[in-house]
C-alpha cells in the first residue's frame, strides 16, 4: 500500500517548486555570507 499524506499526495514525492525555491534561498544565503566575509577558504 502507498503511504498517502493529509492532502492525498503520495509520501516521498517532492514538490518541484519547493525544491527550486529552497535551492535559490540556499544559494542566496551562501552568496550573502561570501560578500560579508573578509576571506574565503576553499578546500
C-alpha positions in Angstrom: 0.0 0.0 0.0 1.1 3.5 -0.7 1.5 6.0 2.1 -0.8 8.9 1.5 -0.3 12.2 3.2 -3.0 14.5 4.5 -3.6 16.2 1.1 -3.8 12.9 -0.7 -0.3 13.1 -2.1 1.9 10.0 -2.0 4.5 10.5 0.7 8.1 10.9 -0.6 7.2 12.9 -3.7 8.8 16.4 -3.5 7.1 19.5 -4.9 9.4 20.8 -7.7 8.6 24.4 -6.9 9.5 24.0 -3.3 12.8 22.3 -4.2 13.6 25.2 -6.6 12.7 27.9 -4.1 14.8 26.2 -1.3 17.8 25.9 -3.7 17.6 29.6 -4.6 17.3 30.6 -0.9 20.3 28.5 0.0 22.3 29.9 -2.9 21.4 33.5 -1.9 22.4 32.7 1.7 25.8 31.4 0.7 26.3 34.4 -1.6 25.5 36.8 1.2 27.9 35.1 3.5 30.7 35.3 0.9 30.1 39.0 0.4 30.3 39.7 4.1 33.4 37.5 4.8 36.8 39.1 4.6 38.5 35.9 3.4 37.1 32.7 1.9 38.8 29.3 2.5 38.4 26.7 -0.2 39.3 23.0 0.0 
